[in-house]
């Protein structure tokens, strides 16, 4: 699993950089990022996703068993593939010809990363899948209520994500804040990736197999709440979708906090 480990570490380093650009330098995407993002809450949302993804990829890379590391792979592959498609559909929005050298470099770097990571990750995934060996027995299954909550969250994320990605002109107006076609697809890619993770965790049905992802899941909920607190004026608070969005974030926190509280005791199980 060494090849997959190094790939996850490399991908984690890249998403950490993107997280810094978007979550910390949120209002300077015209200068330091691959494309200009408005309103700032969109940039903060994307940055929170990248920081959470870093945790998932980092902790997955530290695992010695494939059964405990693979929780990161389907979600990351799905997200990176969809982000590449979104990039190719909106090439005119990127800073490929920006007079700002940093922004221009960021755009070309973005394109090269998303052109390379999905196929390489897919090849490594297939190689790992074909490697001999068997999964260890599940020793720490999820309680029924946790599986139910993850299932509901997965369905919501996948439906919302597919809508925003496939038909932004129809679904973006129902999002809690204003989106462009590109940012609709960018957020849609994240929602689909998160939905894939939640569904994968339900299938794995084991704390030890899902632990790397559950830490990132908790971080995602926390960071997106911080993003809302930073830019409340960007949100259409009179819309039903704003309060539904907030409710879903709180449900992620409940799942993440409960799951992560269980991990220290689960780690003692041989």
Residue pairs with C-beta under 8 A, 6 or more apart in sequence:
1 64
1 66
1 69
1 128
1 131
3 124
3 127
4 66
4 69
4 73
4 124
4 125
4 128
5 61
5 69
6 61
7 120
7 121
7 124
8 57
8 58
8 60
8 61
8 69
8 72
8 76
9 57
9 58
9 61
11 57
11 76
11 117
11 121
12 53
12 54
12 57
12 58
12 61
14 113
14 117
15 50
15 51
15 53
15 54
15 57
16 50
16 51
16 54
18 46
18 47
18 50
19 47
19 48
19 49
19 50
19 51
19 53
19 54
20 47
21 29
21 32
21 33
21 47
21 106
22 29
22 33
22 37
22 43
22 44
22 46
22 47
22 50
23 43
23 44
23 47
23 48
23 50
23 51
23 223
23 227
24 47
25 32
25 33
26 40
26 43
26 44
26 47
26 230
27 40
27 43
29 35
29 36
29 37
29 43
30 36
30 100
30 103
31 100
31 102
31 103
32 102
32 103
32 106
33 43
33 95
33 103
33 106
34 94
34 95
34 103
34 106
34 107
34 109
34 110
34 111
35 90
35 93
35 94
35 95
35 107
35 182
36 93
36 95
37 43
37 46
37 183
38 180
39 177
39 178
39 231
39 234
40 230
40 231
40 234
41 177
41 227
41 228
41 230
41 231
41 234
41 235
42 177
42 179
42 183
42 186
42 187
42 234
44 226
44 227
44 230
44 231
45 187
45 190
45 224
45 227
46 186
46 187
46 190
47 223
47 227
48 220
48 223
48 224
48 226
48 227
49 190
49 194
49 220
49 223
51 219
51 223
52 216
52 217
52 219
52 220
52 223
53 76
53 79
53 216
54 216
55 212
55 215
55 216
55 219
56 71
56 72
56 75
56 76
56 197
56 212
56 213
56 215
56 216
56 217
57 72
57 76
59 211
59 212
59 215
59 216
60 68
60 69
60 70
60 71
60 72
60 73
60 212
60 213
61 69
62 212
63 69
63 212
65 136
66 128
66 131
66 133
67 135
67 136
67 209
68 208
68 209
68 211
68 212
69 212
70 128
70 209
71 197
71 200
71 201
71 204
71 209
71 210
71 211
71 212
71 213
72 212
72 213
73 121
73 125
74 196
74 197
74 200
75 193
75 194
75 196
75 197
75 200
75 213
76 121
76 193
77 118
77 121
77 122
77 125
78 189
78 192
78 193
78 196
79 189
79 190
79 192
79 193
79 196
80 114
80 117
80 118
80 121
81 118
82 165
82 185
82 188
82 189
82 192
82 193
83 114
83 186
83 189
84 114
84 115
84 118
85 185
86 165
86 182
86 185
86 186
86 188
86 189
87 94
87 110
87 111
87 114
89 182
89 185
90 181
90 182
90 185
93 180
93 182
94 107
94 110
94 111
95 103
95 104
95 106
95 107
96 104
96 107
96 108
96 111
97 104
98 104
98 107
138 205
138 206
138 209
139 206
139 208
139 269
139 270
140 206
140 207
140 208
140 262
140 266
140 269
141 205
141 206
141 207
142 150
142 201
142 202
142 205
142 206
142 207
146 255
146 258
146 259
147 202
147 205
149 251
149 254
149 255
150 198
150 199
150 201
150 202
150 255
151 198
151 199
151 202
153 195
153 198
153 248
153 251
153 252
153 255
154 195
154 196
154 198
154 199
154 202
155 195
156 195
156 248
157 191
157 192
157 194
157 195
157 198
158 191
158 192
158 195
158 196
158 199
160 171
160 188
160 191
161 187
161 188
161 189
161 190
161 191
161 192
161 193
161 194
161 195
162 188
162 192
163 170
163 171
163 188
164 171
164 172
164 175
164 179
164 184
164 185
164 187
164 188
164 191
165 184
165 185
165 188
165 189
165 192
166 188
168 179
168 180
168 181
168 184
168 185
168 188
169 181
171 184
172 179
172 180
172 181
172 184
174 239
174 241
175 184
175 187
175 241
176 235
176 236
176 239
176 241
176 242
176 245
177 234
177 235
177 236
178 234
178 236
179 187
194 217
194 220
197 213
197 217
198 217
200 210
200 213
201 210
201 213
201 214
201 217
204 210
207 214
207 259
207 262
207 263
207 266
208 266
208 267
208 269
210 259
211 263
211 266
211 267
214 255
214 256
214 259
214 260
214 263
215 256
215 260
215 263
217 252
217 255
217 256
217 259
218 252
218 253
218 255
218 256
218 257
218 259
218 260
219 256
220 252
220 256
221 249
221 250
221 252
221 253
221 256
222 253
222 256
224 249
224 252
225 249
225 253
228 235
228 246
228 249
235 242
236 242
237 243
